[in-house]
Amino acid sequence: MGGVFRHELTVSDTEVVAALGDRTGMHFGYSSTDPRFSYRLSRAGDERMAVSQVHVGGVMSLWGDTGTFTVAEVHGVRYDWQTREEAGAAAAGSSVLFRPGHPALAVIEDADVTLAHLPVELVQETADTVYGTDTPVAFASSAPVSARLGQYWSQVAHCGMGLLGTQAFDEPLVRSQITRHLSVGLLECFRLVGDRHERYLSMEAQAHRYRLAVQFFDDSAPDPITVEDAARAAGTTTQALVRAFRANHPLGLTPAQYLRRTRLDAAHRDLQAADPTAGDTVKKIAARWGFAHPGRFAQYYRQIYGVSPRDTLCR
């Protein structure tokens, strides 16, 4: 996929619809004999994920398999679906998961469909991080775990769709946040094969390690500590602590990034309180908080605060 892509078009040729599906790993055939048939698509994404808003006018059928995990959230007259194992209807604001290796058939009539397309590798990576395991991801059903979690998925999907046509979607950090919310939402809203209780025990253990490490970093930031020290304080390994931070920090920061941010915040407060006429300098304050290279410190500082540390010192 490479970079951000966008599609906006309306078609009435089912062969064109099939070509559009291939872009996101939907290897489906499409058919319609309804003279009212039309297909309107708005889509955006990158190499990690894509989100689509589709309006189907008239009646259309589709069949085939998918190379990605794709969730369809539906509002419309009709959206009947079936796989080899199960069948259902998703026309009243509910959702259905299309899974690789589970060929599906659907019949759709006058419906608005929000689609999230997530690569298998991404979902596996997220599961490994969130649950602290490396068990291959497999879903037990195409339907959400419950009506409540189905509604939660709808909220997550519509949040992503709300940013689809905005300039914010062009920002890698924004897309990264959307991708994280969608992949975690998928894992939580659709039933996974395996022991759910065991996964939650792993999640609780990771959250506990994260809290212990955060407290250690906050209390010991002025001291010559390392990420390995934090891992020992949390009773875990460095690798496991990285997973715990990626799973629990709102921005997905690593322990090293969190420690640097904590020290940057402390340096920022010192710069605000400093007196240049008394000999306070950016270089001294940066070194006090472990930043040996003033140029690199200034780069980090500007990324967070939008100004140079010298501007803060001289205000």
CORSUL-V781957 format. One record per helix or strand of 3 or more residues. SS is the DSSP state (H for helix, E for strand). FROM is the first residue (numbers start at 1). LEN is the number of residues. Records with the same first field share a line. If there is no record, write none. Layout:
BEGIN
SS->FROM-LEN, FROM-LEN
END
This chain:
BEGIN
E->5-7, 26-6, 38-8, 49-18, 68-16, 87-3, 92-7, 104-16, 139-6, 190-3
H->14-9, 120-12, 147-16, 167-4, 172-18, 196-25, 227-7, 238-11, 255-19, 276-3, 282-7, 294-12, 309-5
END
